[in-house]
Amino acid sequence: MKYIILILSCLLLSISTRAQTTYEDLLRAARDGDLKVVQNLVSSGMEPDTADAAGNSLLMIAAREGREAVVRYLVDKKARVRLQNGAGETAIMLASLKGYLDVVKFLRIRGSDINPAGWTPLHYCAWGGHVDVCRYLIEQGAHVDARSPNGTSPLMMAVRGRHADIVDLLLAHAADPSIRNESRGSALAWAKRAGDTAIAERLRRAGAKE
């Protein structure tokens, strides 16, 4: 009887180890854009919404790395495009942060929300410095004065990142340069603190007050 229990314990340990290896392989394949491995593991029963310890789903991981083929496959397999990780981020937000325009466009077409409460994809691409993504999101109806949980606007994020082209884009679409967050910070105050006189002057011309 003792030997049977030992054999069963070894079998269970082996199964558990294989499952952990398969899980890690799937996360790695999504990150690296290995479509064949993702297809094989999902087809064998792994969930398309499998997530890592931080709540990043396979779709988020692939979107963050710009793995468009994997993104398309996972969405076709019913991965949820509006799923959030532990920080409240979605796949389209992570793709926007990294500037993967084609991934952003695909996720938008497939139902991703560009105006969620709190941080938005426009905040993320404004901070990341990706003017083409910002322009696309605005064309799609992104709110240029969206407020984060602490009241920060996309314009403030563009100023924080010192991205003059995005500052110009947002101001051209009537972004409000007078917005202040909960800490009373403003786009102009951040530009002055950074010593960016060119952006500060742009903001003053748009009506920002000292």
Protein Blocks (a to p, Z undefined) as FASTA:
>chain_A
ZZmmmmmmmmmmmmmmmmmmmmmmmmmmmmnopaklmmmmmmnopafkbccfkopafklm
mmmnopaklmmmmmmnopafkbccfkopafklmmmmnopaklmmmmmmnopafbbghjdf
klmmmmnopaklmmmmmmnopafkbccfkopafklmmmmnopaklmmmmmmnopafkbcc
fkopafklmmmmnopaklmmmmmmnopaZZ
